[in-house]
Amino acid sequence: MSAIASPALTSPRSMTDAQLDQLSINCIRTLSIDAVQQAKSGHPGTPMALAPLVYTLWNRVMRFDPQDPIWPNRDRFVLSNGHASMLLWSVLYLTGTRAVNAEYERLGQPAVSLDDIRHFRQLGSKAPGHPEYHLVSGVEATTGPLGQGVATSVGMAIAEGWLANRYNRPDFEIFGYNIYAVCGDGCMMEGVSSEAASLAGHLALDNLCWIYDNNHITIDGNTRITFTEDIAARFLGYGWNVLRVGDANDIDRIEHALDIFHKTKGRPTFIILDSHIGYGSPHKQDTAAAHGEPLGEEEVRLTKRDYGWPEDAKFLVPDAVRAHFAAGIGARGAQARGRWTELFAAYRSKYPELATEIDLMQRRELPAGWDRGLPVFPADPKGIAGRDASGKVLNVLGQNIPWLLGGSADLASSTRAALTFEGAGDFEPGTPGGRNVHFGIREHAMAAAVNGLSLSKLRAFGATFFIFSDYARPAIRLSALMELPTIFVFTHDAMGDGEDGPTHQPVEQLASFRAEPGLVVLRPADANEVVEAYRYVMPEVILIASGSEVSLCVNAHEELLAQGIRSRVVSMPSWDIFEHQPLAYQDSVLPPDVTARVAVEQASTFGWDRYVGRSGRVIGMKTFGASAPLKELLRKYGFEPERVTEVAKELLGKGKKN
């Protein structure tokens, strides 16, 4: 490009569209370069090479409203080569994407600020080394371990197909978004991407587009030392539509390829994007170093000079760039969301029950009566196999929760993890409304796809033998890291199960899962404990009481349930006896991960903090009583179901704001 002497002073009115495009691309590049250089850590090369692609996707193509990054019908962007996170932080900042909190409230502040970028990879920054779903609004999935992002995107694509099939009606396209995943050589080498690509091709997921940064470089050097396969032939064999863009800097050809993706039906699309890592810096030929470490101050200046950028300016963002993104994705996204909001209001009037389902799903709540009809198994010396009990429970939940779906890694007949009630059906190319997903013998891709389904707000499960959890472990770890409510069902969970020998007998798996932060491990002993295990994965709040106040909490439980809030009622007749029980029992009654807790007792609140924790609440007596009729006393001191319900909702961030 021709040099731009002073981009900070350049007015968008005096620039051509092509100049604004290039200025924006170079702004992404230089922000990435400066952030990595200041952190003295990170990967500048890939952001430099892929800035044109990400610019084109976001500012020309994607349906995404920066003012509402959780709008249900937005396109999804997954950066599978997560070491290039500065691409994402740059574009989230330049588009002005706003932050949303855990209660789905818009906070009015940027998801990523320029100060966050200045503190890239530093403690407390919203610009960490790899994309983190639970930390930054606008991040659709935590990525970093290569291959996980693209595999997760397959679950997202399955979810969109299922949502569109269930909820769309004539003249009401409520769901119709696309999923874009950017990946690199490392993603293509990891086995999970092969599993996931094979599954996506079989399922004909034409809402899915992977864009492969074909730069021929990994950390150890040129890919010819390890990776010489015909990648195009491989994806053609999977049944994908394969396209090639020979120049990663040609944004018009990139946009044309994406347009072909939109027009392609019955196949996912794989775009091979030929790039040179660290492009724009002819002075430094050590491309491996450009990939995995800062450029160095001198090389930074030379690179900026080549871009026509002020050499000594750091974290420079020309006003014209912010204005250009506002006129592009900002205006386009706001219009698209506005049209959808109007459409959904009309949809709600015509299909109120379906609209309510969508509301509940988006808030990760469950319908009233979600646990209606859960079985109670009679005492029986012989008992019922845990997997059989699990199958019965899954089928009750599946009928009560319309958006519960999942499957098994080719072991449904053994794990019993199949929805067999009338109308459940199979998710296949011709039947995208099916509730059973046949993942095939692809445990790793199954777990990643379950994550993608959950990220799309569905309640998803995946099942296999416990020994094969080893194949799925990286995706399960990411599920825990993202704090997703995924359900992984493992049968044949002990050394003595089956006669297949040590290759099929789990020994170390249980201990390793218990060591996983954020992963709740439940190993029930009998059929009724299986029921309670499933019930456990649903509660949001615990109500604890003693004496007659237990009935008060039961009434509050029913009120909460009617509002789609899951709760557990615990009767605590004796602190002393409870404290003498094994820790495992105590944790089964008061699961440590459920921190929203309300204790209710018509006595001093002293001591209840040990059970509700610092974040819980106690409804009790902080003063002496009063002389009045009982109903008035109960109302005055808060011993009513309505008050318990109110406090529980406040703890969950769902109550009225003071």
N, C-alpha and C positions, 0 to 999 in steps of 0.2 A: 504494500500500500504506500501511497505518498505520505510523507511526514506531515504530522499535524503539530505545529510549533507550540501551541498553548491550548490543549484541550479543555483546561479548566475554564477558559474564557470563551469557548466556542459556543455560539448560539445554535440551537437546532434549526432555526429558520434559515441560517446561512449555509446549511449542509445538505447534501443530497442524501437520499435514503441509503445508498451504498456506503457513504462516508459514516453515517450514523451506525449502520450495521458494524462496520469495522472498528469504529471507536468503542462500541459496546463490547465487542469480542476482546479487544485489547485491554479493556478495563477489567474484564474477568481474568485475563491472563496476568496482568500486573498485580491485581489484588492477591492472586494466588502466589505469585513470585514473592511479593513483599511479606505475606503472612508466613510462608515457609522460611524465608530468610530470617525474619525476626525471631521465630520460634527456634531457629537452628535445628529444625527437625521437620520431616515431612517429604512429600513427593510433588515437586513442581512440574515435572515433565508431562505427566498425563493431563493435568488441567490446562497446560499451555496448548497441547495438541487437540484436546477435545472442546476447547472453548467455543469454536464455531458450531459444533454439533449442539451443545447445550443451549447456546444462544438461540439457534434455529428452533429447537424443540419448544423452548419456553416462550420466546417472544413471537414466534410465527405460527406455531402449531397447537400446543397444548390448550385444553380447556381447563383452566385453573384460575380461581379468583384469589389473588393475594390477600384480599380483605377477609376471606373466609376459607382457610386452608383445609377445613373438614367438610365442606359442601359435598353431599353424598354422591353427586354425579360428576365429580371432577375426574380428570384423567390422573392416573398414577404414574409417578416417576420414581424408579428404583435405581440407585447407583450401586451396582453390584461390585464394581471395582472400587470399594469404599476408601482405599488409600487416596483416591482423588477427591476427597471430601471438600477441598477448597472450591471445587466447581459448584457444589451445592450451596456452601455458605455464601459464595459470591452472588449466586443468582437469587437466593432467598433475600439477601440484603438489597440487591439492586431492584428487585420487583416490589420491595416494601411489604413482604409477607408478614402478616400480623400473628402474634402469639395467641394460643388458645390453651386454657388450663385443663387440668384433669377432669373437671366437671363440665367441659365443653363450652366454657364461657370465653368470649372474646375479651382479651385484656387491654386492647388498645395500644400495645407496645410492640416493637418489632420482634419477630421471632429470632432474628440474628441482626445485631447492630454492628456498625463499623468498629466499635470498641471491642466487640467479641472477636472480630476478625483480627484486630491488632493483637489480641491475646490468644490466637490460634494455638490449640494443643495445651493451653494452660488451665490450671485448676479454676473451675467456676465459669469458664467461657462457654457460650452457646455455640462455639465452633470447635468441637473436639476433633481428635485425629481421624475418627471414622464416624459416619452417620449413626446417630442414636435416636431411635424412634420415640422413646419415652421422655427425651430431654428437649427436643427442638421441634416446634410446629413446622410442618412442611416436609418433614422426614417421614416417608411412608413405611420404612422398614429399617431396622438395624442391620448394617452390612459391615463387612470387614473380612471375615473368613471367606475366601474366594469361592465363588459358585453359589453361595447361599442366597444372594439377592435374586439371581435369575431363577433359581428353583422356587423361591418364595413367590415370585411373580406369577408362576404357573397356578398356584393356589388363588392368587388374586383374580386371574383370568377365569378360573372355574367359578369363583364367587360371582363375578359380574354376569356370567352366562346364566347362573342359577337365579340371581336376583331379577334379571330382565325377564326370565321365563315366568317367575311367580308373580311379579308385581306389574309389569307393563300391560297395558290394555290399549285397544284401538284409540288412536289420537292421544295417548298418554305414555310417552316414552320416559318413564321415571328413571330407569337405569339404561345407560348406553355409552359407557365410558371405555377408554382404551388404557392399556397398561404398557408403558415403555420401560425397558430395562437396558441399561448401558453396562457393558461387560468388556473384559480384556482377555489376554492370552491365559492368564492364570485361571480365570473362571472357566475357560474352555478346557483346560487340562484337568480340572477337578472332576471326579467321577459323578458328583451330584448333578452337575449340569447336563451330563449325558442322560442320566435317569429322567430328569425333569423334561428335557427336550423331547425324548422319546414319548413320554406321557402326553405332552402338549400336542405333538403331532398326531398321536392316536385320537385325541379328543377334539381335534380340528379347531383349536382355540384361535379364531381369526381376530380376536380383540387384543392379541398379544404380539408385541414387537420387541425383539432383542436387537440391539445395535452393538456390533462387535468391533472394538478398537483394535484393528489389525496393525500393530506397530512393530511386531517382530522382536520385542525386547521384554525380558524379564530381569529380575535382579541379578541372576548369574550371567546374563549376557544375551546374545542373539538367540532367538528361539530355534534356530537350526540345530542347536546342540541337543534338543530334546523333543521338538514339536514340529514334525514335517508332514503331517497328514493333510489331506485335501479337505479342508473344513467345509467348503461349499458342498462337496459331494456328500459329506457326512450329514449335513442338515437336509439336503435333498432326500437322502435315504430315510430321514425321520418323517418326511412328508411336509416339510416347511416350504414356504415361498422364499427363495434365496435371491437377494439383490446385492449389487456391489456399487459402491461409490468410490471411485479411484482417487479422489482428492478430498481429504478431510476438511480442507479450507473452502470448498465450493459449497456455499450455503444454499444456492439455488438447486444444485443437484441433490443435496441432502433433503431439502423440502420436497423435491419431486419424488424421491424414494419413499418418503413418508406418505405422500399422497397415494402412491401405488399400494402401500400397506392398507390405507383406509378403504381402497376399492377391492382388495383381495378378500374373497369369501371362502370359507371352508378350510383355511390353512393359516397357521401362525406365520409371521414374517421374520426373516433373519437378514439383517443388513450388514454386509461386510464393509467397514469403513477403513480404507487404507490411509494410515497416518504415519508421521515421523515424530517420535516422542521428543519433546523439547523444541518443536518446530518454531522457527522465528529466531533462533539463536545459533547462527552459523559459526560463531566463534568457538563454541564448545562442542567438540565432537564426541566426548565421552558420554554417550547416551545413557548408559547404565547408571552413571553417577547422576545425570540429570533426572533420572527416574526416582532414585531413592534417597537423595540428599539435597540440601540447599545448593543454589548455584554458586554462591560466593558474591561478595560485594561488587567486584570488578565485572563479573559476568552479568550480574543484574543490570549494571549500567549499560553494558554493550547490548544486551537484549532489548532494553527499553529504547535505546537509540535506534535499533533496527525497526522497532514498532513505531517510531516517530513520537515517542513518549518522553516527557521531561525526565532526564536521566537521574536526577537527584530527588525527585518527588516520590514520597512514599505514601501508600494507601490513598492515592489520588482518585477521586471519583468526579468526573466532569458532570456539571449540571445537566448537560445534554443527554447523558446516558440515562440518568434517572427519569428524565422526561420521556425519553424514547421507550423505555420499558413501561412507563405509565400509559403511554399512548398505544402500546402494543398489547401485551398480556393483561395489563391493568384494565384497560377499557374493554377488551374482548371478553375477559373473564367475568367482569362485573355484569356485562350484558347477558352472557350465557347463564350466570347464576340467577339474575333477575327474571329471565324467561322461565327458568326451571321453577323458581319459587312461585310464580304465578300459576304455572301448570300444576304444581303440587297442591296449591290451595284449591283449585278446581277438582283435582283428583280426590282430595280429602272430602269434598262435598259429595262426590259420586260414589267413592269407595272408602267410607270411613273406617271400616275394620282393617282393610289392608294398610291404610295410612297409619293407623295406630300401631300395627305391627312394625312398620318402618321406623316410627318414632322410638318404640321400645328397643329395637335392634340397634339403632344409632347411639342410644344412651347405654348400651350393654345391659339393659334390664330384661327381665323375663315376664311373660304374660301371667296374669292372675291364674291361679290354679295349675302352675307349672308342675307341681308335685302331686297333683290329683291322681289317685289310683296306683301310687307306687306300692308294690307288693309287700306283704308281711308274710314271712315264711314260718310255718309251724315248726316247733321243736321236733327234731327227727335225728335219732342216733346216727343214721346213715348220712343224712344231710343232702344238700344239692350242691353240685359243683359250682365254684365261684364264677366260672365263665358262663355257666348257664344262667345263674342269677343275674350276672352283668347284662347278658343279652335281653333278659326280661325287663330289666330296669331301663336299658337304652330304648327299648321299644315303647315303653310308657312315656318316657321323656320326649321321644321323637314325635309322638302324637300330640303331646301337650305344648311342645315348643316347635313351631313350624320351621324355624330356621336352624334346627339342629341337623347336621349331616356329617358324613365322614365315611370311613371304610377301613379295610384291613389290607395288609400287604400280601395278598393272595392266600390268606389264611382265615377267611370269614367262617368257613365251616368248622374250623378248630377253635378260633377265638370267640365265636358267637357274636362278633361285633358287626352285626348286619341289622338293618331296619327291615323287618319282614311284614309289617302291618300293611293292610290294603292301601294301595296308592303310593307307597314309599318309592318304589321304582329305582332304576339305575341311572346315574349320570353318564350319558354317552352322547356322541355327536347328534343323534336324532332325538334324544330325550334329555335336554339340559335341565329339566325340572326334577330329575331323579335325586333321591336323598342318599343313595349308596354310591360312593366313588370307588371304583376298582383301581387301586393304585398299582397293581401288579407287584412283582417281586422287586420292589424299589423302596426299601425302608427309609433311606435317606431322603429321597425326593418326597416320599409320603409325609414325613415329619415337617419338611420345609413347606410343602403345600398346605398342610394343616395350619402352619403359621400364617400363610397368605390368606387362607379362609378366615382365620380369626382377625387378622388385620383389617379385613373387609366387614367386620362386625358380625359374622356368622358364629354360631357355637359349633365348633368342629372337633371331631375326634379321629384318632388313628390308632390302629391296633396291630400287634404282632406278638410273637413269642418273646419273652423277656430277654433271652439270650441275644436276639437280633436288635435289641435296643442299642447295641454297640454300633451298628450300622447307621443308626439315626441320631446318635448322641450330639453331634455339633448343632443340628437344628433344634433339638430339645433344649440345649444350653442357651441358644439364642431366644427361644421362647421364654425361658426364665428371665433372661436379661431384659427382654422387652416387657415383662410383666403381663403376658397374655393369658387369658383364661382358656388355654387349650386343654384338651383331655387326651392323654395317651394311655391306652389300655394294654397291659401286658399280661398274657396268660403263660401257663407253664413256667411258673416263677420260682420253682425250688429245685434243688438238686435231685430230689426223688421223683419229680414229675416225668413220666415217660421212660422209655427204654432206649433212647437214642445215644446214650453215652455222654462223655464229658464235653463233646463239641456242642451239645444242645442243652447242657445243664448249667444254669446261671449260678455262679458262686460269688463273684466279686461285684456284680452289677448293683445289687441292692445297697451295699455300703457306698458305692461311688455315687449313686443317685441321692442318697441321704446327705452326701457332702456338697451337693449342688445348691448354692444360694438361690432362694426364690422358687425352688421346686418343691412342691408339697408331695410327699411320697406316702401313699396310703396302701397298706397291704392287709386287707380284711381277712378275718378268720373264718367267717361263715357267711351264709347267704344274706342274713339281715345286716351284717356289717357291710356287705357289698352295697346294699340299698343306702345305708348311711354314708358310705364313701361318696356315692354319687350326689347325695343330698348336700354333703359338705362342700363339694366344688361349686355349689350354687350360692351359699349364704353370703350376705354383705355385712350384716351387723349381728351382734350377740346381745340378747337381753337376759340379764341375770337377776334373780330375785330369790327370796325365801318366804316361807309361810304363805299367807293369803295373797301377797303381792305377786306370786307366780301367775295367778289367774289374770291379774291385771296385764302382765306381760304377754300372756297368751292372746288376750283381746287385742293388744297392740300389734302382735304378730299378724293377726288376721287383717287388721287395717293396713299394715305395711304390704302384705301380700296382695291385697286388692289394688294397691298402687304400683305393683310390679317390683317391690323391694323385698329381697330375700332376707329372712332373719332366722336365728336359732334362739330358742328359749331354753335357758339352763336354770334348773331348780338347785339352789345351793343351801340345803338344810343345815349343813355343818361345815364350817371352815376347817375345823380341826381334822375331821375324817378325810376331807378332800386333800389337805396338805400331806397326809400320810400315804396317799396313793402314789404309785409309780409316776414319774414324770411323763412317761408315754401316755398314761391314762389322762393325766391333767391336760396335756396338750390335745388329746382327742376331744375333750369336753370344751376346752377354750383354745381353739387353734391359734397359734401365735401369729399367723398371717392376717387374721381378722382383728384389726386394731380398733374398729368402730364398736365400742361396747358401752352398754348402759346398765348400771346396777340400780335396782329399785328396792327400797326397804324403808318402812315407817319407823325409823330409828336414826340414831346418829350416823353420819356418813363415814365416821372414823373407820379406817382399815380397808374400805372397799377399793381404794386406789391400787392395792396389790393385784386386784383382779381386772380392773378396767384399764389400768395403765395411765400414763400421763396424758394420752390423747382421748381417754374415755370420759364419761360423765356419770355422776351419781345423783339420783333423785332420792333425797332423804331429808332428814331433819337437821338443819343448821341452827335452829333456835328451839325453844320450848314450844309446846303446843298451844292451843287456844280453846276457849269454851264456845262451842257452836255445834249445830247439827252435823252429823257425820258427812253428808254429801258436801256441805260447805267447807268442812275441814279438808276433805280430800281434794276439792277444787283449789283451795287456797294454797296447799302445800305441793300440788302437782301430782297427786297420786291418782291419775286418770289415764286411761289408754291413749287419749288424744295427746297428753303431755309426753308420754313415752314415745309415741310415734313422732311427735315434733322434734324431740331431742335426737332420736335416731336419724331422722332426715337431716338435721343440722350437721351431725357428725359426718354424714355422707356427702355434704355439700348440696343437698337437694331441698333444704328448707327455705323458708322465707328469709330474706336478708334484713338485718336490723337496720 
